[in-house]
Amino acid sequence: MLHTSGRTIMRPLYYDFSHDSMVVNATATNDPLIVHEYLFGPRLLVAPVSVQGAKTRDVYLPVLSDAMKAQGFTWTHWWSDKDFGTGGDIVTVDAPLDQIPVFFLGKKEDILSGKVNF
């Protein structure tokens, strides 16, 4: 991906969501809620748990662009397949040791088959 497009695979939320004022402001102030989340490609949001013994994790889901909304994308929790909508919210999800909080855009089948671009 990097060698053909110049876009890294792992990147901060700001890279793809600079239109979201929460992402912009929290990045500027180094807010852990935002800077401890990252994107893996354009359609996976990963929120590692960094607190020992935590059973849940608060995750900020960035506001989707109009183009993403037009494609019918919503934030979906990888493990439960629960739809969390088009973003702009802080959600709390279960975070057992064997399930890092991950959200995806689009269809899980597309991501598993490598169709990750918009």
A tleap script that builds the chain and sets N, CA, C and O, in Angstrom:
source leaprc.protein.ff14SB
mol = sequence {
  NMET LEU HIE THR SER GLY ARG THR ILE MET
  ARG PRO LEU TYR TYR ASP PHE SER HIE ASP
  SER MET VAL VAL ASN ALA THR ALA THR ASN
  ASP PRO LEU ILE VAL HIE GLU TYR LEU PHE
  GLY PRO ARG LEU LEU VAL ALA PRO VAL SER
  VAL GLN GLY ALA LYS THR ARG ASP VAL TYR
  LEU PRO VAL LEU SER ASP ALA MET LYS ALA
  GLN GLY PHE THR TRP THR HIE TRP TRP SER
  ASP LYS ASP PHE GLY THR GLY GLY ASP ILE
  VAL THR VAL ASP ALA PRO LEU ASP GLN ILE
  PRO VAL PHE PHE LEU GLY LYS LYS GLU ASP
  ILE LEU SER GLY LYS VAL ASN CPHE
}
set mol.1.N position { 0.815 -1.184 0.000 }
set mol.1.CA position { 0.000 0.000 0.000 }
set mol.1.C position { 0.869 1.262 0.000 }
set mol.1.O position { 0.641 2.174 -0.795 }
set mol.2.N position { 1.856 1.311 0.886 }
set mol.2.CA position { 2.711 2.488 0.976 }
set mol.2.C position { 3.470 2.727 -0.325 }
set mol.2.O position { 3.575 3.866 -0.780 }
set mol.3.N position { 3.985 1.687 -0.913 }
set mol.3.CA position { 4.806 1.859 -2.111 }
set mol.3.C position { 3.990 2.279 -3.330 }
set mol.3.O position { 4.556 2.832 -4.273 }
set mol.4.N position { 2.692 2.036 -3.341 }
set mol.4.CA position { 1.885 2.435 -4.502 }
set mol.4.C position { 1.121 3.733 -4.292 }
set mol.4.O position { 0.891 4.479 -5.243 }
set mol.5.N position { 0.724 4.008 -3.047 }
set mol.5.CA position { -0.114 5.185 -2.811 }
set mol.5.C position { 0.533 6.239 -1.916 }
set mol.5.O position { 0.100 7.392 -1.904 }
set mol.6.N position { 1.566 5.854 -1.168 }
set mol.6.CA position { 2.165 6.776 -0.210 }
set mol.6.C position { 1.407 6.820 1.107 }
set mol.6.O position { 1.783 7.570 2.008 }
set mol.7.N position { 0.348 6.031 1.235 }
set mol.7.CA position { -0.465 5.992 2.458 }
set mol.7.C position { -0.016 4.819 3.318 }
set mol.7.O position { 0.059 3.687 2.840 }
set mol.8.N position { 0.280 5.087 4.577 }
set mol.8.CA position { 0.687 4.024 5.486 }
set mol.8.C position { -0.524 3.176 5.877 }
set mol.8.O position { -1.665 3.632 5.797 }
set mol.9.N position { -0.265 1.957 6.295 }
set mol.9.CA position { -1.346 1.077 6.725 }
set mol.9.C position { -1.814 1.474 8.120 }
set mol.9.O position { -3.014 1.627 8.348 }
set mol.10.N position { -0.882 1.643 9.056 }
set mol.10.CA position { -1.223 2.011 10.429 }
set mol.10.C position { -1.044 3.510 10.581 }
set mol.10.O position { 0.026 4.044 10.291 }
set mol.11.N position { -2.096 4.194 11.039 }
set mol.11.CA position { -2.023 5.655 11.097 }
set mol.11.C position { -2.952 6.217 12.167 }
set mol.11.O position { -3.902 5.550 12.578 }
set mol.12.N position { -2.685 7.435 12.617 }
set mol.12.CA position { -3.539 8.071 13.630 }
set mol.12.C position { -4.895 8.442 13.029 }
set mol.12.O position { -5.038 8.560 11.812 }
set mol.13.N position { -5.882 8.622 13.900 }
set mol.13.CA position { -7.222 8.989 13.432 }
set mol.13.C position { -7.205 10.266 12.606 }
set mol.13.O position { -7.972 10.408 11.654 }
set mol.14.N position { -6.326 11.194 12.974 }
set mol.14.CA position { -6.269 12.483 12.288 }
set mol.14.C position { -6.015 12.322 10.790 }
set mol.14.O position { -6.470 13.140 9.990 }
set mol.15.N position { -5.302 11.286 10.417 }
set mol.15.CA position { -4.935 11.067 9.020 }
set mol.15.C position { -6.173 10.990 8.120 }
set mol.15.O position { -6.191 11.583 7.041 }
set mol.16.N position { -7.187 10.275 8.549 }
set mol.16.CA position { -8.398 10.097 7.735 }
set mol.16.C position { -9.590 10.908 8.229 }
set mol.16.O position { -10.575 11.048 7.505 }
set mol.17.N position { -9.524 11.440 9.434 }
set mol.17.CA position { -10.676 12.129 10.005 }
set mol.17.C position { -10.345 13.551 10.461 }
set mol.17.O position { -10.791 13.985 11.523 }
set mol.18.N position { -9.564 14.272 9.657 }
set mol.18.CA position { -9.209 15.653 10.005 }
set mol.18.C position { -10.401 16.590 9.863 }
set mol.18.O position { -10.305 17.756 10.247 }
set mol.19.N position { -11.517 16.118 9.325 }
set mol.19.CA position { -12.743 16.925 9.243 }
set mol.19.C position { -13.543 16.867 10.546 }
set mol.19.O position { -14.499 17.625 10.713 }
set mol.20.N position { -13.170 15.986 11.463 }
set mol.20.CA position { -13.876 15.798 12.730 }
set mol.20.C position { -13.212 16.684 13.785 }
set mol.20.O position { -12.051 16.471 14.135 }
set mol.21.N position { -13.941 17.667 14.287 }
set mol.21.CA position { -13.364 18.626 15.235 }
set mol.21.C position { -12.905 17.960 16.530 }
set mol.21.O position { -11.931 18.408 17.134 }
set mol.22.N position { -13.580 16.911 16.966 }
set mol.22.CA position { -13.151 16.188 18.175 }
set mol.22.C position { -11.775 15.561 17.947 }
set mol.22.O position { -10.904 15.638 18.813 }
set mol.23.N position { -11.585 14.952 16.804 }
set mol.23.CA position { -10.295 14.339 16.479 }
set mol.23.C position { -9.213 15.409 16.400 }
set mol.23.O position { -8.120 15.225 16.936 }
set mol.24.N position { -9.506 16.522 15.737 }
set mol.24.CA position { -8.536 17.604 15.587 }
set mol.24.C position { -8.139 18.169 16.947 }
set mol.24.O position { -6.951 18.271 17.252 }
set mol.25.N position { -9.118 18.534 17.760 }
set mol.25.CA position { -8.835 19.148 19.065 }
set mol.25.C position { -8.151 18.181 20.021 }
set mol.25.O position { -7.223 18.565 20.733 }
set mol.26.N position { -8.597 16.938 20.043 }
set mol.26.CA position { -8.003 15.956 20.956 }
set mol.26.C position { -6.584 15.587 20.527 }
set mol.26.O position { -5.734 15.305 21.371 }
set mol.27.N position { -6.329 15.587 19.233 }
set mol.27.CA position { -4.968 15.328 18.761 }
set mol.27.C position { -4.047 16.478 19.161 }
set mol.27.O position { -2.910 16.254 19.574 }
set mol.28.N position { -4.538 17.698 19.038 }
set mol.28.CA position { -3.742 18.877 19.393 }
set mol.28.C position { -3.375 18.901 20.877 }
set mol.28.O position { -2.313 19.398 21.250 }
set mol.29.N position { -4.265 18.358 21.726 }
set mol.29.CA position { -4.009 18.359 23.174 }
set mol.29.C position { -3.494 17.013 23.674 }
set mol.29.O position { -3.348 16.804 24.878 }
set mol.30.N position { -3.220 16.097 22.734 }
set mol.30.CA position { -2.703 14.771 23.080 }
set mol.30.C position { -3.638 14.008 24.014 }
set mol.30.O position { -3.181 13.346 24.946 }
set mol.31.N position { -4.940 14.099 23.770 }
set mol.31.CA position { -5.953 13.409 24.576 }
set mol.31.C position { -5.820 11.896 24.364 }
set mol.31.O position { -5.915 11.425 23.230 }
set mol.32.N position { -5.602 11.132 25.437 }
set mol.32.CA position { -5.413 9.690 25.302 }
set mol.32.C position { -6.590 8.970 24.640 }
set mol.32.O position { -6.396 7.958 23.967 }
set mol.33.N position { -7.794 9.480 24.825 }
set mol.33.CA position { -8.952 8.841 24.198 }
set mol.33.C position { -8.773 8.744 22.695 }
set mol.33.O position { -9.150 7.741 22.088 }
set mol.34.N position { -8.206 9.769 22.090 }
set mol.34.CA position { -8.030 9.810 20.635 }
set mol.34.C position { -6.663 9.287 20.214 }
set mol.34.O position { -6.575 8.476 19.293 }
set mol.35.N position { -5.611 9.729 20.861 }
set mol.35.CA position { -4.266 9.361 20.387 }
set mol.35.C position { -3.895 7.912 20.713 }
set mol.35.O position { -2.906 7.402 20.186 }
set mol.36.N position { -4.662 7.247 21.563 }
set mol.36.CA position { -4.413 5.835 21.840 }
set mol.36.C position { -5.272 4.917 20.977 }
set mol.36.O position { -5.327 3.710 21.210 }
set mol.37.N position { -5.934 5.486 19.989 }
set mol.37.CA position { -6.655 4.710 18.981 }
set mol.37.C position { -5.912 4.909 17.673 }
set mol.37.O position { -5.210 5.904 17.497 }
set mol.38.N position { -6.065 3.967 16.758 }
set mol.38.CA position { -5.441 4.145 15.455 }
set mol.38.C position { -6.246 3.424 14.386 }
set mol.38.O position { -7.107 2.595 14.677 }
set mol.39.N position { -5.944 3.761 13.153 }
set mol.39.CA position { -6.561 3.086 12.020 }
set mol.39.C position { -5.575 2.079 11.456 }
set mol.39.O position { -4.375 2.338 11.371 }
set mol.40.N position { -6.101 0.937 11.075 }
set mol.40.CA position { -5.318 -0.062 10.371 }
set mol.40.C position { -5.936 -0.145 8.985 }
set mol.40.O position { -6.917 -0.851 8.756 }
set mol.41.N position { -5.326 0.602 8.064 }
set mol.41.CA position { -5.963 0.783 6.762 }
set mol.41.C position { -7.099 1.776 6.909 }
set mol.41.O position { -7.298 2.330 7.991 }
set mol.42.N position { -7.835 2.007 5.859 }
set mol.42.CA position { -8.884 3.025 5.920 }
set mol.42.C position { -10.186 2.569 6.564 }
set mol.42.O position { -11.080 3.386 6.783 }
set mol.43.N position { -10.312 1.265 6.876 }
set mol.43.CA position { -11.616 0.788 7.335 }
set mol.43.C position { -11.613 0.045 8.660 }
set mol.43.O position { -12.644 -0.505 9.048 }
set mol.44.N position { -10.504 0.012 9.360 }
set mol.44.CA position { -10.445 -0.633 10.673 }
set mol.44.C position { -9.945 0.352 11.713 }
set mol.44.O position { -8.886 0.955 11.546 }
set mol.45.N position { -10.706 0.516 12.787 }
set mol.45.CA position { -10.301 1.346 13.916 }
set mol.45.C position { -9.967 0.404 15.063 }
set mol.45.O position { -10.775 -0.447 15.436 }
set mol.46.N position { -8.777 0.561 15.618 }
set mol.46.CA position { -8.299 -0.293 16.699 }
set mol.46.C position { -8.102 0.569 17.943 }
set mol.46.O position { -7.511 1.647 17.878 }
set mol.47.N position { -8.609 0.076 19.083 }
set mol.47.CA position { -8.502 0.817 20.340 }
set mol.47.C position { -7.899 -0.091 21.412 }
set mol.47.O position { -8.637 -0.681 22.201 }
set mol.48.N position { -6.583 -0.212 21.452 }
set mol.48.CA position { -5.947 -1.094 22.434 }
set mol.48.C position { -6.297 -0.704 23.865 }
set mol.48.O position { -6.503 0.468 24.180 }
set mol.49.N position { -6.359 -1.706 24.708 }
set mol.49.CA position { -6.614 -1.489 26.135 }
set mol.49.C position { -5.264 -1.340 26.816 }
set mol.49.O position { -4.414 -2.226 26.726 }
set mol.50.N position { -5.069 -0.219 27.497 }
set mol.50.CA position { -3.770 0.040 28.125 }
set mol.50.C position { -3.852 0.146 29.643 }
set mol.50.O position { -2.888 0.541 30.299 }
set mol.51.N position { -5.011 -0.208 30.195 }
set mol.51.CA position { -5.189 -0.162 31.643 }
set mol.51.C position { -5.276 -1.593 32.157 }
set mol.51.O position { -6.160 -2.352 31.761 }
set mol.52.N position { -4.360 -1.949 33.032 }
set mol.52.CA position { -4.327 -3.303 33.566 }
set mol.52.C position { -5.633 -3.632 34.272 }
set mol.52.O position { -6.123 -2.836 35.074 }
set mol.53.N position { -6.195 -4.787 33.985 }
set mol.53.CA position { -7.408 -5.254 34.644 }
set mol.53.C position { -8.693 -4.668 34.085 }
set mol.53.O position { -9.773 -4.993 34.578 }
set mol.54.N position { -8.611 -3.818 33.077 }
set mol.54.CA position { -9.823 -3.211 32.506 }
set mol.54.C position { -10.700 -4.285 31.874 }
set mol.54.O position { -10.199 -5.227 31.261 }
set mol.55.N position { -11.994 -4.137 32.027 }
set mol.55.CA position { -12.959 -5.064 31.427 }
set mol.55.C position { -13.736 -4.405 30.291 }
set mol.55.O position { -14.391 -5.081 29.497 }
set mol.56.N position { -13.653 -3.062 30.222 }
set mol.56.CA position { -14.323 -2.302 29.174 }
set mol.56.C position { -13.365 -1.243 28.650 }
set mol.56.O position { -12.317 -0.981 29.240 }
set mol.57.N position { -13.748 -0.642 27.526 }
set mol.57.CA position { -12.904 0.414 26.930 }
set mol.57.C position { -13.814 1.452 26.312 }
set mol.57.O position { -14.703 1.116 25.530 }
set mol.58.N position { -13.597 2.723 26.659 }
set mol.58.CA position { -14.277 3.825 25.972 }
set mol.58.C position { -13.553 4.048 24.652 }
set mol.58.O position { -12.324 4.090 24.605 }
set mol.59.N position { -14.332 4.191 23.573 }
set mol.59.CA position { -13.779 4.370 22.237 }
set mol.59.C position { -14.507 5.526 21.568 }
set mol.59.O position { -15.736 5.581 21.574 }
set mol.60.N position { -13.743 6.448 20.990 }
set mol.60.CA position { -14.360 7.515 20.194 }
set mol.60.C position { -14.438 7.035 18.758 }
set mol.60.O position { -13.436 6.615 18.180 }
set mol.61.N position { -15.632 7.097 18.184 }
set mol.61.CA position { -15.846 6.744 16.782 }
set mol.61.C position { -15.974 8.038 15.990 }
set mol.61.O position { -16.957 8.762 16.149 }
set mol.62.N position { -14.999 8.339 15.143 }
set mol.62.CA position { -15.015 9.601 14.398 }
set mol.62.C position { -16.235 9.732 13.495 }
set mol.62.O position { -16.810 8.744 13.039 }
set mol.63.N position { -16.607 10.981 13.255 }
set mol.63.CA position { -17.722 11.289 12.360 }
set mol.63.C position { -17.320 10.902 10.936 }
set mol.63.O position { -16.262 11.299 10.448 }
set mol.64.N position { -18.168 10.135 10.290 }
set mol.64.CA position { -17.891 9.728 8.920 }
set mol.64.C position { -18.129 10.881 7.957 }
set mol.64.O position { -19.009 11.714 8.175 }
set mol.65.N position { -17.353 10.922 6.908 }
set mol.65.CA position { -17.526 11.951 5.878 }
set mol.65.C position { -18.818 11.678 5.104 }
set mol.65.O position { -19.377 10.583 5.174 }
set mol.66.N position { -19.275 12.676 4.378 }
set mol.66.CA position { -20.473 12.503 3.554 }
set mol.66.C position { -20.281 11.403 2.526 }
set mol.66.O position { -21.220 10.663 2.229 }
set mol.67.N position { -19.081 11.284 1.978 }
set mol.67.CA position { -18.797 10.239 0.991 }
set mol.67.C position { -18.919 8.849 1.618 }
set mol.67.O position { -19.433 7.923 0.990 }
set mol.68.N position { -18.449 8.708 2.850 }
set mol.68.CA position { -18.554 7.416 3.538 }
set mol.68.C position { -20.014 7.093 3.843 }
set mol.68.O position { -20.459 5.957 3.681 }
set mol.69.N position { -20.748 8.110 4.286 }
set mol.69.CA position { -22.169 7.906 4.571 }
set mol.69.C position { -22.928 7.532 3.302 }
set mol.69.O position { -23.822 6.687 3.339 }
set mol.70.N position { -22.576 8.155 2.180 }
set mol.70.CA position { -23.238 7.869 0.903 }
set mol.70.C position { -23.027 6.416 0.477 }
set mol.70.O position { -23.854 5.846 -0.234 }
set mol.71.N position { -21.920 5.822 0.914 }
set mol.71.CA position { -21.656 4.418 0.607 }
set mol.71.C position { -22.345 3.478 1.595 }
set mol.71.O position { -22.242 2.256 1.483 }
set mol.72.N position { -23.048 4.065 2.564 }
set mol.72.CA position { -23.759 3.254 3.549 }
set mol.72.C position { -22.900 2.755 4.693 }
set mol.72.O position { -23.312 1.856 5.425 }
set mol.73.N position { -21.700 3.329 4.862 }
set mol.73.CA position { -20.810 2.889 5.927 }
set mol.73.C position { -21.324 3.334 7.289 }
set mol.73.O position { -21.882 4.421 7.439 }
set mol.74.N position { -21.126 2.480 8.264 }
set mol.74.CA position { -21.345 2.791 9.672 }
set mol.74.C position { -20.242 2.090 10.456 }
set mol.74.O position { -19.598 1.169 9.955 }
set mol.75.N position { -20.035 2.539 11.686 }
set mol.75.CA position { -19.065 1.884 12.558 }
set mol.75.C position { -19.713 0.629 13.139 }
set mol.75.O position { -20.765 0.700 13.773 }
set mol.76.N position { -19.076 -0.514 12.916 }
set mol.76.CA position { -19.593 -1.783 13.428 }
set mol.76.C position { -18.529 -2.433 14.292 }
set mol.76.O position { -17.360 -2.495 13.913 }
set mol.77.N position { -18.936 -2.912 15.446 }
set mol.77.CA position { -18.020 -3.577 16.372 }
set mol.77.C position { -17.662 -4.951 15.807 }
set mol.77.O position { -18.546 -5.739 15.470 }
set mol.78.N position { -16.377 -5.229 15.705 }
set mol.78.CA position { -15.900 -6.456 15.070 }
set mol.78.C position { -16.439 -7.709 15.745 }
set mol.78.O position { -16.859 -8.644 15.063 }
set mol.79.N position { -16.436 -7.743 17.068 }
set mol.79.CA position { -16.753 -8.971 17.797 }
set mol.79.C position { -18.240 -9.220 17.940 }
set mol.79.O position { -18.678 -10.370 17.911 }
set mol.80.N position { -19.017 -8.179 18.093 }
set mol.80.CA position { -20.460 -8.358 18.324 }
set mol.80.C position { -21.306 -8.082 17.088 }
set mol.80.O position { -22.486 -8.430 17.049 }
set mol.81.N position { -20.706 -7.457 16.077 }
set mol.81.CA position { -21.430 -7.006 14.873 }
set mol.81.C position { -22.505 -5.973 15.189 }
set mol.81.O position { -23.427 -5.771 14.398 }
set mol.82.N position { -22.389 -5.322 16.337 }
set mol.82.CA position { -23.325 -4.255 16.687 }
set mol.82.C position { -22.987 -3.006 15.888 }
set mol.82.O position { -21.828 -2.599 15.812 }
set mol.83.N position { -24.009 -2.403 15.295 }
set mol.83.CA position { -23.855 -1.186 14.494 }
set mol.83.C position { -23.913 0.028 15.423 }
set mol.83.O position { -24.874 0.194 16.174 }
set mol.84.N position { -22.887 0.872 15.369 }
set mol.84.CA position { -22.824 2.063 16.221 }
set mol.84.C position { -23.061 3.356 15.447 }
set mol.84.O position { -22.815 4.439 15.978 }
set mol.85.N position { -23.529 3.266 14.218 }
set mol.85.CA position { -23.900 4.457 13.468 }
set mol.85.C position { -22.734 5.148 12.779 }
set mol.85.O position { -21.690 4.552 12.515 }
set mol.86.N position { -22.954 6.437 12.498 }
set mol.86.CA position { -22.016 7.193 11.661 }
set mol.86.C position { -21.001 8.023 12.451 }
set mol.86.O position { -20.344 8.896 11.883 }
set mol.87.N position { -20.871 7.766 13.727 }
set mol.87.CA position { -19.798 8.369 14.511 }
set mol.87.C position { -20.159 9.652 15.223 }
set mol.87.O position { -21.299 10.116 15.199 }
set mol.88.N position { -19.133 10.211 15.865 }
set mol.88.CA position { -19.303 11.408 16.663 }
set mol.88.C position { -19.641 11.100 18.109 }
set mol.88.O position { -20.017 11.994 18.867 }
set mol.89.N position { -19.509 9.834 18.497 }
set mol.89.CA position { -19.874 9.403 19.843 }
set mol.89.C position { -18.738 8.660 20.523 }
set mol.89.O position { -17.885 8.057 19.871 }
set mol.90.N position { -18.747 8.718 21.851 }
set mol.90.CA position { -17.882 7.871 22.655 }
set mol.90.C position { -18.739 6.695 23.084 }
set mol.90.O position { -19.805 6.875 23.673 }
set mol.91.N position { -18.271 5.490 22.788 }
set mol.91.CA position { -19.011 4.283 23.145 }
set mol.91.C position { -18.167 3.463 24.103 }
set mol.91.O position { -16.938 3.543 24.089 }
set mol.92.N position { -18.823 2.685 24.923 }
set mol.92.CA position { -18.136 1.787 25.838 }
set mol.92.C position { -18.397 0.364 25.375 }
set mol.92.O position { -19.545 -0.048 25.210 }
set mol.93.N position { -17.331 -0.375 25.168 }
set mol.93.CA position { -17.469 -1.759 24.719 }
set mol.93.C position { -16.733 -2.691 25.669 }
set mol.93.O position { -15.797 -2.289 26.361 }
set mol.94.N position { -17.175 -3.943 25.688 }
set mol.94.CA position { -16.475 -4.950 26.471 }
set mol.94.C position { -15.068 -5.127 25.913 }
set mol.94.O position { -14.846 -5.031 24.706 }
set mol.95.N position { -14.131 -5.383 26.807 }
set mol.95.CA position { -12.733 -5.542 26.382 }
set mol.95.C position { -12.071 -6.684 27.147 }
set mol.95.O position { -11.118 -6.465 27.895 }
set mol.96.N position { -12.581 -7.912 26.956 }
set mol.96.CA position { -11.896 -9.034 27.605 }
set mol.96.C position { -10.503 -9.209 27.010 }
set mol.96.O position { -10.210 -8.677 25.939 }
set mol.97.N position { -9.658 -9.943 27.693 }
set mol.97.CA position { -8.267 -10.099 27.261 }
set mol.97.C position { -8.133 -10.617 25.834 }
set mol.97.O position { -7.164 -10.287 25.150 }
set mol.98.N position { -9.072 -11.409 25.378 }
set mol.98.CA position { -8.938 -12.020 24.052 }
set mol.98.C position { -9.673 -11.246 22.954 }
set mol.98.O position { -9.800 -11.746 21.836 }
set mol.99.N position { -10.161 -10.030 23.253 }
set mol.99.CA position { -10.898 -9.264 22.244 }
set mol.99.C position { -10.531 -7.777 22.292 }
set mol.99.O position { -11.205 -6.993 22.959 }
set mol.100.N position { -9.482 -7.398 21.598 }
set mol.100.CA position { -9.127 -5.987 21.504 }
set mol.100.C position { -10.281 -5.254 20.818 }
set mol.100.O position { -10.815 -5.763 19.832 }
set mol.101.N position { -10.681 -4.086 21.301 }
set mol.101.CA position { -11.763 -3.358 20.639 }
set mol.101.C position { -11.389 -2.933 19.216 }
set mol.101.O position { -10.435 -2.184 19.005 }
set mol.102.N position { -12.151 -3.421 18.265 }
set mol.102.CA position { -11.947 -3.133 16.849 }
set mol.102.C position { -13.298 -2.808 16.232 }
set mol.102.O position { -14.297 -3.473 16.504 }
set mol.103.N position { -13.313 -1.772 15.393 }
set mol.103.CA position { -14.520 -1.377 14.662 }
set mol.103.C position { -14.173 -1.333 13.184 }
set mol.103.O position { -13.032 -1.061 12.811 }
set mol.104.N position { -15.165 -1.602 12.347 }
set mol.104.CA position { -14.912 -1.579 10.911 }
set mol.104.C position { -15.995 -0.812 10.176 }
set mol.104.O position { -17.098 -0.601 10.680 }
set mol.105.N position { -15.640 -0.403 8.968 }
set mol.105.CA position { -16.562 0.292 8.068 }
set mol.105.C position { -16.857 -0.622 6.887 }
set mol.105.O position { -15.945 -1.229 6.326 }
set mol.106.N position { -18.112 -0.720 6.513 }
set mol.106.CA position { -18.483 -1.549 5.370 }
set mol.106.C position { -18.839 -2.947 5.803 }
set mol.106.O position { -19.436 -3.149 6.860 }
set mol.107.N position { -18.471 -3.918 4.982 }
set mol.107.CA position { -18.780 -5.315 5.245 }
set mol.107.C position { -17.542 -6.054 5.737 }
set mol.107.O position { -16.454 -5.901 5.183 }
set mol.108.N position { -17.718 -6.846 6.768 }
set mol.108.CA position { -16.619 -7.632 7.310 }
set mol.108.C position { -16.036 -8.560 6.235 }
set mol.108.O position { -14.824 -8.770 6.183 }
set mol.109.N position { -16.901 -9.111 5.383 }
set mol.109.CA position { -16.441 -10.020 4.325 }
set mol.109.C position { -15.463 -9.318 3.376 }
set mol.109.O position { -14.484 -9.917 2.930 }
set mol.110.N position { -15.735 -8.047 3.072 }
set mol.110.CA position { -14.830 -7.287 2.204 }
set mol.110.C position { -13.453 -7.143 2.851 }
set mol.110.O position { -12.428 -7.314 2.191 }
set mol.111.N position { -13.440 -6.835 4.123 }
set mol.111.CA position { -12.180 -6.635 4.822 }
set mol.111.C position { -11.408 -7.953 4.892 }
set mol.111.O position { -10.199 -7.979 4.664 }
set mol.112.N position { -12.100 -9.033 5.205 }
set mol.112.CA position { -11.436 -10.337 5.277 }
set mol.112.C position { -10.894 -10.809 3.930 }
set mol.112.O position { -9.926 -11.568 3.873 }
set mol.113.N position { -11.526 -10.353 2.846 }
set mol.113.CA position { -11.071 -10.756 1.522 }
set mol.113.C position { -10.054 -9.775 0.920 }
set mol.113.O position { -9.581 -9.972 -0.199 }
set mol.114.N position { -9.721 -8.714 1.676 }
set mol.114.CA position { -8.711 -7.769 1.223 }
set mol.114.C position { -9.236 -6.563 0.477 }
set mol.114.O position { -8.440 -5.749 0.008 }
set mol.115.N position { -10.532 -6.415 0.350 }
set mol.115.CA position { -11.124 -5.258 -0.327 }
set mol.115.C position { -11.319 -4.150 0.704 }
set mol.115.O position { -12.420 -3.954 1.218 }
set mol.116.N position { -10.251 -3.437 0.996 }
set mol.116.CA position { -10.311 -2.479 2.093 }
set mol.116.C position { -10.405 -1.021 1.653 }
set mol.116.O position { -10.678 -0.152 2.481 }
set mol.117.N position { -10.190 -0.739 0.395 }
set mol.117.CA position { -10.284 0.640 -0.066 }
set mol.117.C position { -11.725 1.036 -0.290 }
set mol.117.O position { -12.600 0.190 -0.471 }
set mol.118.N position { -11.958 2.346 -0.276 }
set mol.118.CA position { -13.312 2.850 -0.466 }
set mol.118.C position { -13.712 2.784 -1.916 }
set mol.118.O position { -14.827 3.169 -2.267 }
savepdb mol mol.pdb
quit
